Amino acid sequence: MDADHRSGCPINLSVEVFGDKWSLLILRDMIFGGKRHFREMLRSEEAISSNILADRLKMLVEQGMLTKADDPTHKQKAIYSLTEMSISLVPIMANLGAWGSRWLPVSEELSIRAKLLEEGGPAMWEQFMSELREEHLGQPPAPEYAGATPVRAKLQAAYEEVVRRKARGSQPKSEHIQ
């Protein structure tokens, strides 16, 4: 153990990195929402303030969870990228979402992604992590996923379908079956 940490416990050390709600939500928005810029993250549904967002992004970069670079498309913007350390959180995020869906009062539209990730299991998580490595780390696409629908696109389509169905006032297909 070093002087910068309370203990050498792996759970404690993990909580020190992403134990506050904002850090996990920033990582969630980057992983599942594809957000890479400060302004995109600022528009999160949970309404993070700009000073807290700046502080958490700085901390996540210092911890090695993110990298920050100048955005080649806009001189005044920075682009944030996930590191392997953050990409490897996909199974944890999937399990956290599954746990929350099971035990907490979630909305259908915001929990459909968690349901699909739980159902898709490790195979879907591996595909998603491969896609994130390609997007954030510039790694070549994994040949085993060539031609497959990207995971984020599947999750987004499911979300949009629930939103459309709710707007029409219809029930999920499973609720129509007697």
C-alpha positions as CSV (number, residue, x, y, z in Angstrom):
1,M,0.0,0.0,0.0
2,D,1.2,3.5,-0.7
3,A,0.4,6.8,1.2
4,D,-2.1,8.0,-1.5
5,H,-4.6,5.2,-0.7
6,R,-6.5,4.1,2.4
7,S,-5.7,0.4,1.9
8,G,-4.4,-2.1,-0.7
9,C,-7.9,-3.7,-0.9
10,P,-8.8,-4.1,-4.6
11,I,-12.5,-3.0,-3.9
12,N,-11.3,0.0,-2.0
13,L,-8.8,1.0,-4.7
14,S,-11.5,0.6,-7.3
15,V,-14.0,2.7,-5.4
16,E,-11.3,5.4,-5.1
17,V,-11.1,5.6,-8.9
18,F,-14.8,5.5,-9.9
19,G,-16.7,5.4,-6.6
20,D,-18.5,8.7,-7.0
21,K,-21.6,8.7,-9.2
22,W,-20.3,11.2,-11.7
23,S,-17.2,9.2,-12.7
24,L,-19.3,6.1,-13.5
25,L,-21.9,8.2,-15.4
26,I,-19.2,9.9,-17.5
27,L,-17.8,6.5,-18.3
28,R,-21.4,5.2,-19.0
29,D,-22.0,8.1,-21.4
30,M,-18.7,7.5,-23.2
31,I,-19.2,3.7,-23.4
32,F,-22.9,3.4,-24.3
33,G,-23.6,6.9,-25.6
34,G,-20.5,7.4,-27.7
35,K,-19.9,10.8,-26.1
36,R,-16.4,12.1,-26.6
37,H,-16.6,15.9,-26.0
38,F,-17.1,18.0,-22.9
39,R,-20.3,19.6,-24.2
40,E,-21.8,16.3,-25.1
41,M,-21.2,15.0,-21.6
42,L,-22.6,18.2,-20.1
43,R,-25.9,17.4,-21.7
44,S,-26.3,14.2,-19.8
45,E,-29.8,13.5,-18.4
46,E,-28.4,13.7,-14.8
47,A,-27.4,17.4,-15.3
48,I,-23.8,17.4,-14.1
49,S,-22.4,20.9,-13.5
50,S,-19.6,22.0,-15.7
51,N,-17.1,22.4,-12.8
52,I,-17.8,18.9,-11.6
53,L,-17.5,17.5,-15.1
54,A,-14.2,19.2,-15.6
55,D,-12.9,17.9,-12.3
56,R,-14.0,14.3,-13.0
57,L,-12.6,14.3,-16.5
58,K,-9.3,15.6,-15.2
59,M,-9.3,12.9,-12.5
60,L,-10.2,10.1,-14.9
61,V,-7.3,11.2,-17.2
62,E,-4.9,11.3,-14.2
63,Q,-6.1,7.8,-13.2
64,G,-5.4,6.4,-16.7
65,M,-9.1,5.7,-17.4
66,L,-9.3,8.3,-20.2
67,T,-6.9,10.1,-22.5
68,K,-7.4,13.7,-23.7
69,A,-6.2,15.0,-27.1
70,D,-6.9,18.0,-29.3
71,D,-9.8,17.3,-31.6
72,P,-8.5,17.4,-35.2
73,T,-11.9,18.6,-36.4
74,H,-12.1,21.7,-34.1
75,K,-9.2,23.6,-32.7
76,Q,-10.9,24.7,-29.5
77,K,-12.3,21.2,-28.6
78,A,-10.7,18.3,-26.8
79,I,-11.6,14.7,-27.5
80,Y,-11.7,12.2,-24.7
81,S,-11.0,8.5,-25.4
82,L,-11.4,5.4,-23.2
83,T,-8.4,3.5,-22.3
84,E,-8.2,-0.3,-22.1
85,M,-8.7,0.2,-18.3
86,S,-12.1,1.7,-19.0
87,I,-13.1,-0.6,-21.8
88,S,-12.6,-3.5,-19.5
89,L,-15.5,-2.1,-17.4
90,V,-18.1,-3.3,-19.9
91,P,-18.9,-6.5,-18.1
92,I,-19.1,-4.6,-14.8
93,M,-21.4,-2.0,-16.3
94,A,-23.5,-4.8,-17.8
95,N,-23.8,-6.5,-14.4
96,L,-24.5,-3.2,-12.6
97,G,-27.3,-2.5,-15.1
98,A,-28.7,-6.0,-14.7
99,W,-28.6,-5.6,-10.9
100,G,-30.3,-2.2,-11.0
101,S,-33.0,-3.5,-13.4
102,R,-33.8,-6.3,-11.1
103,W,-33.9,-4.4,-7.8
104,L,-34.6,-0.7,-8.4
105,P,-37.5,1.3,-9.9
106,V,-36.0,1.7,-13.4
107,S,-37.9,2.9,-16.5
108,E,-38.4,0.5,-19.3
109,E,-36.7,2.7,-21.9
110,L,-33.6,3.4,-19.8
111,S,-33.3,-0.3,-18.7
112,I,-33.7,-2.0,-22.1
113,R,-30.0,-1.7,-22.9
114,A,-29.2,-3.4,-19.5
115,K,-31.6,-6.2,-20.3
116,L,-30.1,-6.8,-23.8
117,L,-26.6,-6.7,-22.3
118,E,-27.6,-9.2,-19.7
119,E,-29.2,-11.5,-22.2
120,G,-26.3,-11.1,-24.7
121,G,-23.8,-12.1,-21.9
122,P,-20.1,-12.4,-22.3
123,A,-20.2,-12.9,-26.1
124,M,-22.0,-9.5,-26.6
125,W,-19.7,-7.8,-24.1
126,E,-16.6,-9.1,-25.9
127,Q,-17.9,-7.8,-29.2
128,F,-18.7,-4.4,-27.6
129,M,-15.2,-4.1,-26.1
130,S,-13.7,-5.0,-29.5
131,E,-15.7,-2.2,-31.1
132,L,-14.7,0.2,-28.3
133,R,-11.0,-0.7,-28.9
134,E,-11.4,0.1,-32.5
135,E,-13.2,3.4,-31.8
136,H,-11.0,4.7,-29.0
137,L,-7.7,2.9,-29.3
138,G,-7.5,2.7,-33.1
139,Q,-7.1,-1.1,-33.0
140,P,-8.1,-3.0,-36.1
141,P,-11.6,-4.5,-36.1
142,A,-11.8,-8.0,-34.8
143,P,-12.4,-10.3,-37.8
144,E,-14.9,-12.5,-35.9
145,Y,-17.3,-9.5,-35.7
146,A,-17.0,-8.5,-39.4
147,G,-20.5,-7.8,-40.8
148,A,-22.1,-8.0,-37.3
149,T,-24.4,-5.2,-36.3
150,P,-22.5,-3.0,-33.8
151,V,-23.6,-3.5,-30.2
152,R,-24.2,0.2,-29.6
153,A,-26.5,0.3,-32.6
154,K,-28.5,-2.7,-31.3
155,L,-28.8,-1.1,-27.9
156,Q,-29.9,2.2,-29.4
157,A,-32.4,0.6,-31.7
158,A,-34.0,-1.3,-28.8
159,Y,-34.2,2.0,-26.8
160,E,-35.8,3.8,-29.7
161,E,-38.3,1.0,-30.2
162,V,-39.4,1.3,-26.6
163,V,-39.7,5.1,-26.8
164,R,-41.8,4.7,-30.0
165,R,-44.0,2.1,-28.5
166,K,-44.6,4.1,-25.4
167,A,-45.4,7.2,-27.5
168,R,-48.1,5.1,-29.3
169,G,-49.4,3.8,-26.0
170,S,-48.9,0.1,-26.7
171,Q,-47.7,-2.6,-24.4
172,P,-44.5,-4.7,-24.9
173,K,-45.0,-7.8,-27.0
174,S,-44.6,-10.1,-24.0
175,E,-47.5,-8.3,-22.2
176,H,-49.9,-9.0,-25.2
177,I,-49.5,-12.8,-24.7
178,Q,-52.1,-14.2,-22.3
